[in-house]
Amino acid sequence: MKTFPLSIAVFLLVFLGGLGMILLLHASAAPERGTAKPSIATVPKDAPRGLPPLTLPPGTEARRCPDNSWEYTGEIQANFVSARGRLSAWFQNYAWRPEKRITLDASLKPQVILTFSNQEYELTLLLWKIKTDLTGFSYRRDKKSEWKGEVIQ
């Protein structure tokens, strides 16, 4: 029976211990699914435009937009692809289900629309590249409405 040299055993122990600590820290920093979070679900149904801002990831700045436009607009300190991934994952962690991805421009100044939904609202998120390490975004939430039209036969 062949045994591992002591240096390999020590390396594996340190490596696995470090990996375990990283996973533990990451799990404790992420919001838990199904727990009470500041979200639009706690807002009264009669206040669609008076919704509080969504909780956004660190490094994100947002400001209120005028009525009848986007709700909030801002910037995230990340390249376009990273920003898209971070914001999508962030909203999914807050119980928003992804629905559509619409690419408006895939050139040097990419733009994309992502849509999400929860039980009461639809979320539309527009992202665009500002510069290499800065991405702009705007979002709005619209109350879901049940379609009550006639069925044509």
NUBA-534523 format. One record per residue (C-alpha): residue in one letter; z, y, x. Coordinates in nm, 3 decimals, padded with zeros to 5 digits, always signed. Each point is the difference from the previous one (the first is absolute). Layout:
N
<node residu="A" Z="Z" Y="Y" X="X"/>
...
This chain:
153
<node residu="M" Z="+00.000" Y="+00.000" X="+00.000"/>
<node residu="K" Z="-00.107" Y="+00.337" X="+00.140"/>
<node residu="T" Z="+00.229" Y="+00.306" X="-00.038"/>
<node residu="F" Z="-00.084" Y="+00.370" X="-00.009"/>
<node residu="P" Z="+00.080" Y="+00.202" X="+00.310"/>
<node residu="L" Z="+00.297" Y="+00.230" X="-00.052"/>
<node residu="S" Z="-00.217" Y="+00.316" X="+00.029"/>
<node residu="I" Z="-00.225" Y="-00.109" X="-00.292"/>
<node residu="A" Z="+00.303" Y="-00.086" X="-00.214"/>
<node residu="V" Z="+00.156" Y="+00.342" X="+00.068"/>
<node residu="F" Z="-00.330" Y="+00.175" X="-00.074"/>
<node residu="L" Z="-00.038" Y="-00.183" X="-00.333"/>
<node residu="L" Z="+00.359" Y="+00.080" X="-00.099"/>
<node residu="V" Z="-00.041" Y="+00.371" X="+00.079"/>
<node residu="F" Z="-00.342" Y="+00.015" X="-00.166"/>
<node residu="L" Z="+00.114" Y="-00.172" X="-00.321"/>
<node residu="G" Z="+00.318" Y="+00.211" X="-00.011"/>
<node residu="G" Z="-00.201" Y="+00.322" X="+00.035"/>
<node residu="L" Z="-00.248" Y="-00.113" X="-00.264"/>
<node residu="G" Z="+00.287" Y="-00.080" X="-00.236"/>
<node residu="M" Z="+00.151" Y="+00.346" X="+00.052"/>
<node residu="I" Z="-00.334" Y="+00.169" X="-00.068"/>
<node residu="L" Z="-00.045" Y="-00.196" X="-00.323"/>
<node residu="L" Z="+00.358" Y="+00.075" X="-00.105"/>
<node residu="L" Z="-00.042" Y="+00.374" X="+00.063"/>
<node residu="H" Z="-00.335" Y="+00.006" X="-00.178"/>
<node residu="A" Z="+00.139" Y="-00.184" X="-00.304"/>
<node residu="S" Z="+00.299" Y="+00.234" X="-00.026"/>
<node residu="A" Z="-00.224" Y="+00.312" X="+00.019"/>
<node residu="A" Z="-00.243" Y="-00.112" X="-00.272"/>
<node residu="P" Z="+00.090" Y="+00.068" X="-00.363"/>
<node residu="E" Z="+00.084" Y="-00.311" X="-00.198"/>
<node residu="R" Z="-00.223" Y="-00.091" X="-00.289"/>
<node residu="G" Z="+00.154" Y="+00.011" X="-00.341"/>
<node residu="T" Z="+00.285" Y="+00.234" X="+00.091"/>
<node residu="A" Z="+00.052" Y="+00.342" X="-00.153"/>
<node residu="K" Z="-00.203" Y="+00.257" X="+00.191"/>
<node residu="P" Z="-00.083" Y="+00.360" X="-00.071"/>
<node residu="S" Z="-00.330" Y="-00.048" X="-00.179"/>
<node residu="I" Z="-00.186" Y="+00.121" X="-00.303"/>
<node residu="A" Z="+00.134" Y="-00.283" X="-00.215"/>
<node residu="T" Z="+00.326" Y="+00.193" X="-00.039"/>
<node residu="V" Z="-00.170" Y="+00.314" X="-00.133"/>
<node residu="P" Z="+00.000" Y="+00.065" X="-00.377"/>
<node residu="K" Z="-00.328" Y="-00.093" X="-00.168"/>
<node residu="D" Z="-00.055" Y="+00.353" X="-00.134"/>
<node residu="A" Z="-00.024" Y="+00.158" X="+00.349"/>
<node residu="P" Z="-00.326" Y="-00.118" X="+00.156"/>
<node residu="R" Z="-00.061" Y="+00.308" X="+00.222"/>
<node residu="G" Z="+00.366" Y="+00.063" X="+00.072"/>
<node residu="L" Z="+00.032" Y="-00.318" X="+00.202"/>
<node residu="P" Z="+00.202" Y="+00.011" X="+00.319"/>
<node residu="P" Z="-00.195" Y="-00.048" X="+00.322"/>
<node residu="L" Z="-00.050" Y="-00.356" X="+00.118"/>
<node residu="T" Z="+00.206" Y="-00.116" X="+00.294"/>
<node residu="L" Z="-00.235" Y="-00.003" X="+00.299"/>
<node residu="P" Z="+00.021" Y="-00.160" X="+00.345"/>
<node residu="P" Z="+00.161" Y="+00.186" X="+00.292"/>
<node residu="G" Z="-00.237" Y="+00.240" X="+00.175"/>
<node residu="T" Z="-00.163" Y="+00.097" X="-00.330"/>
<node residu="E" Z="+00.006" Y="+00.354" X="-00.134"/>
<node residu="A" Z="-00.097" Y="+00.080" X="-00.358"/>
<node residu="R" Z="-00.011" Y="+00.312" X="-00.217"/>
<node residu="R" Z="-00.049" Y="+00.050" X="-00.373"/>
<node residu="C" Z="-00.350" Y="+00.085" X="-00.123"/>
<node residu="P" Z="-00.088" Y="+00.231" X="-00.290"/>
<node residu="D" Z="+00.001" Y="-00.148" X="-00.351"/>
<node residu="N" Z="-00.317" Y="-00.175" X="-00.117"/>
<node residu="S" Z="-00.081" Y="-00.128" X="+00.347"/>
<node residu="W" Z="+00.162" Y="-00.245" X="+00.239"/>
<node residu="E" Z="+00.379" Y="-00.018" X="-00.028"/>
<node residu="Y" Z="+00.076" Y="+00.012" X="+00.372"/>
<node residu="T" Z="-00.202" Y="+00.039" X="+00.316"/>
<node residu="G" Z="+00.100" Y="-00.035" X="+00.360"/>
<node residu="E" Z="-00.053" Y="-00.150" X="+00.341"/>
<node residu="I" Z="+00.115" Y="-00.312" X="+00.180"/>
<node residu="Q" Z="+00.028" Y="-00.017" X="+00.378"/>
<node residu="A" Z="-00.224" Y="-00.306" X="+00.050"/>
<node residu="N" Z="-00.365" Y="-00.084" X="+00.045"/>
<node residu="F" Z="-00.199" Y="-00.066" X="-00.315"/>
<node residu="V" Z="+00.015" Y="-00.381" X="+00.006"/>
<node residu="S" Z="+00.374" Y="-00.007" X="+00.080"/>
<node residu="A" Z="+00.075" Y="+00.262" X="-00.267"/>
<node residu="R" Z="-00.193" Y="-00.197" X="-00.262"/>
<node residu="G" Z="+00.189" Y="-00.318" X="+00.090"/>
<node residu="R" Z="+00.341" Y="+00.169" X="+00.018"/>
<node residu="L" Z="-00.034" Y="+00.181" X="-00.332"/>
<node residu="S" Z="-00.142" Y="-00.304" X="-00.178"/>
<node residu="A" Z="+00.279" Y="-00.225" X="+00.127"/>
<node residu="W" Z="+00.260" Y="+00.269" X="-00.077"/>
<node residu="F" Z="-00.108" Y="+00.035" X="-00.363"/>
<node residu="Q" Z="-00.017" Y="-00.377" X="-00.042"/>
<node residu="N" Z="+00.360" Y="-00.022" X="+00.126"/>
<node residu="Y" Z="+00.090" Y="+00.242" X="-00.280"/>
<node residu="A" Z="-00.154" Y="-00.228" X="-00.266"/>
<node residu="W" Z="-00.346" Y="+00.160" X="-00.023"/>
<node residu="R" Z="-00.268" Y="-00.268" X="-00.038"/>
<node residu="P" Z="-00.324" Y="+00.074" X="+00.186"/>
<node residu="E" Z="-00.308" Y="+00.003" X="-00.221"/>
<node residu="K" Z="-00.311" Y="+00.164" X="+00.147"/>
<node residu="R" Z="-00.129" Y="+00.133" X="+00.329"/>
<node residu="I" Z="-00.291" Y="+00.241" X="-00.019"/>
<node residu="T" Z="-00.158" Y="+00.112" X="+00.327"/>
<node residu="L" Z="-00.141" Y="+00.350" X="-00.035"/>
<node residu="D" Z="-00.107" Y="+00.039" X="+00.361"/>
<node residu="A" Z="+00.022" Y="-00.249" X="+00.287"/>
<node residu="S" Z="-00.148" Y="+00.226" X="+00.270"/>
<node residu="L" Z="+00.185" Y="+00.200" X="+00.263"/>
<node residu="K" Z="+00.200" Y="+00.179" X="-00.275"/>
<node residu="P" Z="+00.100" Y="-00.296" X="-00.220"/>
<node residu="Q" Z="+00.130" Y="+00.048" X="-00.354"/>
<node residu="V" Z="+00.132" Y="-00.264" X="-00.237"/>
<node residu="I" Z="+00.163" Y="-00.018" X="-00.343"/>
<node residu="L" Z="+00.264" Y="-00.266" X="-00.060"/>
<node residu="T" Z="+00.133" Y="-00.072" X="-00.348"/>
<node residu="F" Z="+00.329" Y="-00.165" X="-00.089"/>
<node residu="S" Z="+00.191" Y="-00.062" X="-00.322"/>
<node residu="N" Z="+00.345" Y="-00.084" X="-00.125"/>
<node residu="Q" Z="+00.123" Y="-00.064" X="-00.355"/>
<node residu="E" Z="-00.039" Y="+00.360" X="-00.118"/>
<node residu="Y" Z="-00.226" Y="+00.188" X="+00.240"/>
<node residu="E" Z="-00.320" Y="-00.016" X="+00.199"/>
<node residu="L" Z="+00.009" Y="+00.150" X="+00.349"/>
<node residu="T" Z="-00.311" Y="+00.142" X="+00.165"/>
<node residu="L" Z="+00.023" Y="+00.063" X="+00.374"/>
<node residu="L" Z="-00.272" Y="+00.187" X="+00.190"/>
<node residu="L" Z="+00.003" Y="-00.027" X="+00.381"/>
<node residu="W" Z="-00.217" Y="+00.184" X="+00.251"/>
<node residu="K" Z="-00.017" Y="+00.031" X="+00.376"/>
<node residu="I" Z="+00.103" Y="+00.341" X="+00.134"/>
<node residu="K" Z="-00.003" Y="-00.086" X="+00.371"/>
<node residu="T" Z="+00.062" Y="-00.305" X="+00.216"/>
<node residu="D" Z="+00.377" Y="-00.019" X="-00.058"/>
<node residu="L" Z="+00.029" Y="+00.188" X="-00.330"/>
<node residu="T" Z="-00.100" Y="-00.112" X="-00.350"/>
<node residu="G" Z="+00.007" Y="+00.203" X="-00.320"/>
<node residu="F" Z="+00.092" Y="-00.138" X="-00.339"/>
<node residu="S" Z="+00.037" Y="+00.103" X="-00.363"/>
<node residu="Y" Z="+00.140" Y="-00.198" X="-00.286"/>
<node residu="R" Z="+00.045" Y="+00.021" X="-00.374"/>
<node residu="R" Z="+00.161" Y="-00.220" X="-00.262"/>
<node residu="D" Z="-00.141" Y="-00.034" X="-00.349"/>
<node residu="K" Z="+00.176" Y="-00.159" X="-00.294"/>
<node residu="K" Z="-00.165" Y="-00.323" X="-00.106"/>
<node residu="S" Z="-00.144" Y="+00.008" X="-00.348"/>
<node residu="E" Z="-00.089" Y="-00.296" X="-00.209"/>
<node residu="W" Z="-00.357" Y="+00.003" X="-00.120"/>
<node residu="K" Z="-00.002" Y="+00.021" X="-00.379"/>
<node residu="G" Z="-00.369" Y="+00.018" X="-00.071"/>
<node residu="E" Z="-00.206" Y="-00.197" X="-00.247"/>
<node residu="V" Z="-00.155" Y="-00.331" X="+00.084"/>
<node residu="I" Z="-00.373" Y="+00.021" X="-00.064"/>
<node residu="Q" Z="-00.160" Y="-00.324" X="-00.115"/>
